[in-house]
Amino acid sequence: MKTTYIKSIVLMVSVFLASSCKDLTEVNKNPNGVDPTSANPNLVLSTVLTETGKQFVSLNYDQIIGGVMQHTQKDGWSGEHNDYDWGQTNSWSGWYAILTNNQYVYDRAVELNYTLQQGVALVMKSMIFGLITDLWGNAPYSAALKASEGGSANTFPAFDSQEDIYTGILADLDKANTLLSKTKAEYNSTIATPDVYYAGDPAKWRKLANSLALRYYMRISDKKPEVAKAGIEKIVGNATQYPIMNVAGDDATMGFAGNSSADSWPANTRDDASESNYRRIKMCNTLVKAMLGVNDPRLGVWANKVQIPLVVDPALAANTDVIKNGKRYLSPDKVKGIPIDTNQNYVGLPVSLLSGASYNMSPTAAQGADNPHVSWLNTMYKAPKGDLLKARLMSAAEVHFILAEAAQKGWAAGDAETHYKAAIQASFTAWGLASSYAAYVAQPNVAYNKTQKQIIEQKWIASWTAASEAWFDYKRTGYPVLQTGPQGKRTVLPVRFYYMLDERNLNKANADDAINKLESTTYSAADGKNSAWSKPWVIQGAGKPW
């Protein structure tokens, strides 16, 4: 038995060694894994789309940009959101991770001759690189996403200029327009299952491609006006070859599954019994007052009314402070020297306010407090999902506002007033208010007045939960005219994100070169050139926004 046992062990070892020497890669294969050399690109495309949607809405809703553009303010943990105190930690790593996956989708689609996936991947590449350069300025582009190829130039990529990035984006979108020009039945592949934006409809992806081109032509309109004018007129002048978004049904949106925190609307209360993430985000009074000034019914969709309005009554005896019939009645001496807002319906937090949790006679100064005297966001924003809870990546409203502005400049882009009205109508329809549109635009202070200012202000309102686009318009035009508050890091709004510390340390030479190409301003001196108040190429020399 002992001899037999030893022979058995020797045989087992011999078999193991033989198999090991044959091919270690076969032994180490994960039987449950996906081989990237043979995988269907749709498996990764779904991740590209969902991660883009989640990061986009988070950036614009519960993180920084909603505060920058004064749609919202936080009454607790507010430094980044309200005051632009970003600590030079703004990271683009998440966006480049999506771009890496997207590049895989494109490369596999080329191998398989899947032109539908190629077109979609180019659209996503353009959208994300556009967002990166809009947020930071110069960035790795032509040499990016090549680290797997090895070599110093691929591991530590050079930064392309904003001008070259926009040029590359527009070229890719033109190519995508061609790739997406066939009917659904003509493609040898489908994307219906992974496509959480358009359910596999190539016609809608084609409209998104050309609409994004309009976005970026307008972005460079002050720096390269002839290029922008020719590009927009080319698209508008040939609707058959260059279809664009026209109605709300064309919007590039992504709903949320709502099964877990990972696939739910950000700041929902699923795993937050105290509702602190929901409660600390309040309406900003800049947006509230602008919407009240034009009787905008979208305010009621986005915000709750004040739970207990304030009433200051001179007829009351001194030292009166009483809640009666759902209102809080105060004698004038109780509010002397205290800034308050007595609007009976909607009250927003002022910008960059010290002790925002105490504003408007709040009964408690706790962060994320249950302040009944300011407007909270609509109760729907507690939910993990809902019909209106969507990442809104681009909309027909934005497209019509772009064309209204182009026409207002005198370019051949159609009638400015028609586009202006169509933009508002598309926004109202997207938010379930189609029946309120006619009365809204009939108001004298909403009727088209032929100014860029009015177009951009209405576009800013319509960019709720997608405020990054409003920020990029603000940098280019100076509209809407926004002021900072007492706690703001500077006395004017910032115009870019800082290059993050990791990039400056690990890719120092290229990051330093990009930083040196920024334009220093009066407001960037305290930071040095890598400042949120240094100007990137697209707004250098323009005198905008300040």
C-alpha positions in Angstrom: 0.0 0.0 0.0 2.9 2.3 0.8 4.5 1.7 -2.6 1.2 2.2 -4.4 0.6 5.5 -2.5 4.0 6.8 -3.4 3.5 5.9 -7.1 0.2 7.6 -7.1 1.7 10.8 -5.7 4.5 10.7 -8.3 1.9 10.2 -11.1 -0.1 13.2 -9.8 3.0 15.4 -9.6 4.1 14.3 -13.1 0.7 15.1 -14.6 0.7 18.5 -12.9 4.2 19.3 -14.1 3.3 18.2 -17.6 0.2 20.3 -17.7 2.1 23.2 -16.2 4.9 23.1 -18.6 2.4 22.8 -21.5 0.8 26.3 -20.9 0.5 28.2 -17.7 -2.0 30.5 -19.3 -4.5 27.7 -19.7 -4.2 26.8 -16.0 -4.7 30.4 -14.9 -7.8 31.1 -17.0 -10.8 32.2 -15.0 -13.6 29.9 -16.1 -16.2 32.6 -15.2 -14.3 35.4 -16.9 -14.8 37.1 -20.2 -12.0 36.9 -22.8 -11.4 40.5 -24.0 -10.2 39.2 -27.4 -13.5 37.5 -28.1 -16.1 39.3 -26.0 -19.1 41.0 -27.5 -18.5 44.8 -27.1 -22.1 45.2 -25.9 -21.0 43.7 -22.6 -18.8 46.8 -22.0 -21.0 49.3 -23.8 -23.6 49.0 -21.1 -21.0 50.0 -18.5 -19.9 52.9 -20.6 -23.4 54.3 -20.8 -24.6 53.7 -17.2 -21.3 55.0 -15.7 -21.5 58.1 -17.8 -25.0 58.8 -16.8 -24.3 58.3 -13.1 -21.2 60.4 -13.0 -22.8 63.2 -15.1 -25.9 63.6 -12.9 -23.8 63.3 -9.7 -21.5 66.1 -10.9 -24.4 68.3 -11.7 -26.8 67.5 -8.9 -25.3 66.6 -5.6 -21.7 67.6 -6.2 -20.1 70.8 -7.4 -21.7 72.3 -10.5 -25.3 72.8 -9.1 -23.7 75.1 -6.5 -21.4 76.9 -9.0 -24.3 77.8 -11.2 -26.5 78.6 -8.2 -29.3 76.1 -8.8 -28.7 74.7 -5.3 -26.9 75.4 -2.1 -26.1 73.1 0.8 -26.8 74.0 4.4 -24.2 71.6 5.7 -20.8 70.4 4.5 -21.0 73.1 2.0 -17.4 74.3 1.2 -17.0 72.6 -2.2 -20.6 73.1 -3.2 -21.3 76.7 -2.2 -17.9 78.3 -1.8 -15.7 76.8 -4.6 -13.3 75.5 -1.9 -12.1 72.6 -4.1 -8.7 72.0 -2.5 -7.1 71.3 -5.9 -8.4 67.7 -5.8 -10.7 67.7 -8.8 -10.1 64.3 -10.4 -10.7 63.2 -14.0 -9.8 59.6 -13.3 -13.4 58.4 -13.4 -14.0 59.9 -16.8 -10.8 58.4 -18.2 -11.8 55.0 -16.8 -15.0 55.3 -18.8 -13.1 56.4 -21.9 -10.8 53.3 -21.6 -13.8 51.0 -21.6 -15.3 53.0 -24.5 -12.1 52.6 -26.5 -12.4 48.8 -26.0 -15.9 49.0 -27.4 -14.7 50.9 -30.4 -11.7 48.6 -31.1 -13.8 45.4 -30.8 -16.5 46.9 -33.0 -13.8 47.7 -35.7 -12.6 44.1 -35.4 -16.1 42.7 -35.9 -17.1 45.4 -38.4 -20.0 46.5 -36.1 -20.5 50.0 -37.5 -23.4 50.7 -35.1 -21.2 50.2 -32.0 -18.4 52.2 -33.7 -20.7 55.2 -34.2 -22.1 55.0 -30.6 -18.5 54.8 -29.2 -17.4 57.8 -31.2 -20.4 59.8 -29.8 -19.6 58.8 -26.3 -15.9 59.6 -26.8 -16.8 63.0 -28.0 -19.2 63.8 -25.2 -16.7 62.7 -22.5 -13.6 64.3 -23.9 -15.7 67.4 -24.5 -16.7 67.5 -20.8 -13.1 66.9 -19.7 -11.7 69.8 -21.8 -14.6 72.1 -20.8 -13.9 71.4 -17.1 -10.1 71.4 -17.0 -8.7 72.9 -20.2 -5.9 71.2 -22.0 -5.9 67.5 -21.4 -4.5 64.1 -22.6 -6.4 63.3 -25.8 -4.4 62.0 -28.8 -1.9 60.2 -26.6 -4.5 59.1 -24.0 -5.8 55.6 -23.4 -2.6 53.9 -24.7 -0.9 52.9 -21.5 -1.3 49.2 -22.3 1.0 49.7 -25.3 3.9 50.6 -23.0 6.5 53.3 -23.4 6.9 56.6 -21.6 4.9 58.6 -24.1 1.9 56.4 -23.6 2.2 56.0 -19.8 2.7 59.7 -19.3 0.7 61.3 -22.2 1.1 64.8 -23.4 -1.8 67.2 -23.0 -3.5 68.4 -26.2 -4.6 71.9 -26.5 -8.3 72.7 -26.1 -8.3 73.9 -29.7 -7.0 70.5 -31.0 -9.4 68.6 -28.7 -12.5 70.5 -30.0 -11.2 69.9 -33.6 -10.8 66.2 -32.9 -14.2 65.9 -31.3 -15.9 67.6 -34.3 -14.1 65.3 -36.7 -15.2 62.2 -34.7 -18.8 63.4 -34.6 -18.9 63.9 -38.4 -17.6 60.3 -38.8 -20.2 59.1 -36.3 -22.9 60.8 -38.4 -21.9 58.6 -41.3 -21.6 55.4 -39.3 -25.1 55.9 -37.8 -26.8 56.8 -41.1 -28.4 53.4 -41.8 -31.7 52.1 -40.6 -31.8 49.7 -37.7 -32.4 46.7 -40.0 -29.4 47.4 -42.1 -26.9 46.9 -39.3 -25.2 43.5 -38.7 -25.4 44.0 -34.9 -27.8 45.5 -32.4 -27.4 47.4 -29.1 -31.0 47.3 -27.9 -30.3 45.6 -24.5 -27.3 47.6 -23.3 -28.5 50.9 -24.7 -30.1 52.6 -21.7 -30.4 55.9 -23.6 -32.1 55.1 -26.9 -32.9 51.3 -26.8 -30.8 50.7 -29.8 -32.2 53.3 -32.1 -29.4 54.5 -34.5 -31.5 57.4 -35.8 -31.6 58.9 -32.3 -27.8 58.3 -31.8 -27.3 60.1 -35.1 -29.3 63.1 -33.9 -27.2 63.1 -30.7 -24.0 63.1 -32.7 -25.0 66.2 -34.8 -26.5 68.0 -31.8 -23.2 67.6 -29.9 -21.5 69.0 -32.9 -23.7 72.1 -32.6 -22.7 72.3 -28.9 -19.0 72.4 -29.7 -19.3 74.7 -32.6 -21.0 77.2 -30.4 -18.4 76.6 -27.7 -15.6 77.8 -30.0 -17.8 80.6 -31.5 -15.8 83.4 -30.0 -12.4 82.0 -30.7 -13.1 80.6 -34.2 -16.3 82.4 -35.3 -15.9 81.5 -39.0 -15.4 77.8 -38.2 -18.4 77.8 -35.9 -20.6 79.7 -38.3 -19.8 77.4 -41.2 -20.2 74.2 -39.1 -23.6 75.2 -37.7 -24.9 76.4 -41.0 -23.7 73.2 -42.6 -25.8 71.1 -40.2 -28.9 73.3 -40.2 -28.8 73.6 -43.9 -29.1 69.9 -44.6 -31.5 68.2 -42.2 -31.5 65.0 -44.2 -27.7 64.5 -44.0 -27.4 66.0 -40.5 -30.6 65.3 -38.5 -30.6 66.9 -35.0 -32.7 66.7 -31.8 -36.0 68.6 -32.3 -38.4 67.5 -29.6 -38.1 66.2 -26.0 -38.5 62.6 -27.2 -35.0 63.0 -28.8 -33.4 63.8 -25.4 -30.3 61.8 -24.4 -31.5 60.6 -20.9 -30.9 57.7 -18.6 -33.3 56.6 -15.9 -32.3 54.7 -12.8 -33.1 51.1 -12.0 -33.4 51.8 -8.2 -32.4 48.4 -7.1 -29.5 49.5 -4.9 -27.5 52.6 -4.0 -25.2 51.8 -7.0 -28.0 52.2 -9.6 -30.2 54.8 -7.9 -30.7 58.6 -8.1 -27.9 60.2 -6.1 -28.7 61.5 -2.6 -31.8 59.3 -2.4 -33.0 58.1 1.0 -33.0 54.3 0.3 -30.1 53.6 2.8 -30.3 57.0 4.6 -32.9 56.8 7.3 -32.1 60.3 8.5 -32.5 61.7 4.9 -29.5 63.8 5.5 -28.2 63.7 1.9 -31.6 64.8 0.6 -32.1 67.5 3.3 -28.8 69.2 3.1 -29.4 70.2 -0.6 -31.7 73.2 -0.8 -32.8 75.5 -3.6 -30.6 78.5 -4.2 -32.3 81.8 -4.0 -30.7 83.0 -7.3 -32.6 80.4 -9.2 -35.8 80.7 -7.1 -36.0 84.5 -7.5 -35.3 84.2 -11.3 -38.1 81.7 -11.7 -40.6 83.5 -9.4 -39.9 86.6 -11.6 -41.3 84.9 -14.6 -43.9 82.7 -12.9 -42.1 79.6 -14.0 -44.2 76.5 -13.2 -41.1 74.2 -13.4 -40.2 75.6 -9.9 -43.0 73.6 -8.5 -41.7 70.4 -10.1 -38.2 70.9 -8.8 -38.9 72.3 -5.3 -41.4 71.9 -2.4 -43.1 75.0 -1.1 -41.9 76.4 2.2 -43.5 74.3 5.0 -44.0 77.3 7.4 -43.8 80.7 5.7 -42.7 83.8 7.7 -45.1 86.7 8.2 -43.8 90.0 9.7 -46.7 92.0 11.0 -46.2 95.5 12.3 -49.6 95.3 14.1 -48.2 92.6 16.4 -47.1 93.3 19.9 -43.3 93.5 20.5 -41.5 90.2 21.0 -44.2 88.2 19.2 -43.1 84.9 17.7 -45.9 82.4 17.2 -46.9 79.7 14.7 -50.6 79.9 13.8 -52.5 78.4 10.9 -49.4 77.0 9.3 -47.5 80.3 9.4 -44.9 81.8 11.7 -45.9 85.4 12.8 -43.2 87.7 13.9 -43.3 91.3 15.2 -40.7 93.6 13.5 -38.4 93.7 16.5 -37.9 90.0 16.3 -36.3 90.3 12.8 -34.5 93.6 13.2 -31.1 93.4 11.4 -31.8 89.8 10.3 -32.0 89.1 6.6 -35.2 87.1 6.0 -37.4 86.1 3.0 -41.1 86.2 3.6 -42.2 84.7 0.2 -45.2 82.5 1.1 -44.3 79.8 -1.5 -40.6 79.4 -2.3 -37.5 80.6 -0.5 -34.0 79.7 -1.5 -30.7 79.8 0.4 -28.5 82.8 -0.5 -25.2 82.1 -2.2 -22.2 81.0 -0.1 -23.9 82.1 3.1 -22.2 81.8 6.5 -24.3 79.4 8.7 -26.8 78.5 6.0 -28.5 76.1 8.3 -29.6 79.1 10.4 -31.1 81.1 7.5 -34.6 82.6 7.6 -35.1 82.2 11.4 -34.5 78.4 11.3 -35.4 76.9 14.7 -32.2 74.9 14.6 -28.7 75.5 13.2 -27.8 71.9 12.8 -26.2 71.0 9.4 -28.8 69.4 7.1 -31.5 70.8 9.5 -35.2 70.4 9.2 -35.5 74.2 8.4 -39.2 74.7 7.7 -38.7 78.3 6.4 -36.8 77.5 3.2 -37.7 75.4 0.2 -36.5 71.9 0.1 -36.1 70.0 -3.1 -39.2 68.2 -4.4 -40.0 65.1 -2.4 -39.4 63.0 -5.6 -35.6 63.6 -5.1 -35.8 61.3 -2.1 -36.6 58.3 -4.3 -34.2 55.9 -5.9 -36.0 56.2 -9.3 -38.9 57.9 -10.9 -40.2 59.1 -14.3 -38.5 62.5 -13.9 -35.4 61.2 -12.2 -33.0 61.0 -15.1 -29.5 61.8 -16.1 -30.0 64.5 -18.8 -26.9 64.4 -21.0 -28.3 66.5 -23.8 -31.7 67.8 -24.8 -33.7 69.2 -27.6 -34.1 72.3 -25.5 -30.3 72.8 -25.5 -30.2 72.4 -29.3 -32.9 75.0 -29.9 -31.3 77.4 -27.5 -28.0 76.9 -29.4 -29.8 77.6 -32.7 -31.6 80.6 -31.3 -28.3 82.1 -30.2 -26.7 81.3 -33.6 -29.7 83.0 -35.4 -29.5 85.9 -33.0 -25.8 86.3 -34.2 -27.1 86.6 -37.8 -26.1 83.1 -38.9 -28.3 81.0 -41.2 -29.7 78.9 -38.4 -33.4 79.5 -38.8 -35.6 82.0 -36.9 -34.2 83.0 -33.5 -37.7 83.5 -31.9 -39.0 80.2 -33.2 -36.0 78.3 -31.8 -36.2 80.2 -28.5 -39.9 79.2 -28.1 -39.2 75.6 -29.2 -36.4 75.3 -26.6 -38.8 76.4 -23.8 -41.5 74.1 -25.1 -39.1 71.1 -25.2 -38.1 71.8 -21.6 -41.7 72.1 -20.4 -42.6 68.9 -22.2 -39.6 67.0 -20.6 -40.7 68.0 -17.2 -44.4 67.1 -17.7 -45.6 70.7 -18.2 -46.5 70.8 -21.9 -49.9 72.3 -21.1 -48.3 75.2 -19.3 -46.1 76.3 -22.1 -48.4 78.6 -24.0 -49.3 80.8 -21.0 -45.6 81.0 -19.9 -44.2 82.3 -23.2 -47.1 84.7 -23.6 -45.9 86.7 -20.6 -44.2 90.0 -21.5 -41.1 89.2 -19.5 -40.7 85.9 -21.3 -41.6 86.9 -24.8 -38.4 86.9 -27.0 -36.6 90.2 -26.8 -33.8 89.5 -29.4 -31.0 89.4 -26.9 -28.3 86.8 -26.1 -28.8 87.5 -22.5 -32.4 86.3 -22.5 -31.5 83.2 -24.5 -28.7 82.2 -22.1 -30.8 83.0 -19.0 -33.6 80.7 -20.1 -31.1 78.1 -21.1 -29.6 78.3 -17.6 -33.0 77.7 -16.0 -33.7 74.7 -18.3 -30.3 73.1 -17.4 -31.6 72.0 -14.0 -29.6 68.9 -12.9 -27.4 69.4 -16.0 -25.8 72.7 -14.9 -22.3 72.0 -16.3 -23.6 73.2 -19.7 -24.8 76.4 -18.1 -21.4 76.9 -16.5 -19.7 76.6 -19.9 -22.2 79.1 -21.4 -21.5 81.4 -18.5 -17.8 81.3 -19.1 -18.3 82.1 -22.8 -21.0 84.8 -22.5 -21.0 86.2 -18.9 -24.7 85.2 -18.6 -26.6 84.9 -16.4 -24.9 87.6 -14.3 -24.1 85.8 -11.1 -22.5 87.2 -7.8 -20.7 85.2 -5.2 -21.5 85.3 -1.5 -19.7 86.2 1.7 -18.0 82.8 2.1 -16.9 82.5 -1.5 -13.2 81.6 -2.0 -13.0 84.5 -4.5 -15.3 87.5 -5.3 -16.1 86.1 -8.8 -17.1 82.6 -10.0 -14.4 80.1 -11.1 -13.9 79.1 -14.7 -12.2 75.7 -14.6 -11.2 72.8 -12.3 -7.7 72.5 -10.9 -5.4 69.9 -12.3 -5.3 67.3 -9.6 -2.3 66.6 -7.4 -1.8 63.0 -8.7 -1.5 64.2 -12.3 0.8 67.0 -11.3 3.1 64.5 -9.5 3.0 61.5 -11.8 2.8 63.3 -15.1 4.6 66.4 -14.0 6.3 67.7 -17.2 3.1 67.5 -19.2 0.9 68.9 -16.5 3.3 71.8 -15.9 3.3 72.5 -19.6 -0.5 72.6 -19.6 -0.5 74.8 -16.5 1.9 77.3 -18.1 -0.5 77.7 -21.1 -3.3 79.0 -18.8 -3.9 82.7 -18.6 -3.3 84.1 -15.2 -5.9 86.6 -13.9 -6.2 88.9 -10.9 -8.2 86.2 -9.1 -5.8 83.4 -9.7 -2.8 85.0 -8.0 -3.3 83.3 -4.7 -3.2 79.8 -6.3 -0.6 80.3 -9.0 -1.4 79.4 -12.6 -3.1 76.1 -11.7 -6.1 78.0 -10.4 -9.9 77.7 -10.9 -9.6 81.4 -11.8 -7.0 81.0 -14.6 -8.5 81.0 -18.1 -8.1 78.2 -20.5 -7.8 78.8 -24.3 -11.5 78.9 -25.1 -12.0 82.1 -23.0 -8.6 83.7 -23.2 -8.6 87.3 -24.3 -12.3 87.5 -24.5 -13.0 89.5 -21.3 -15.6 87.0 -20.3 -17.1 86.1 -17.9 -15.3 88.8 -15.9 
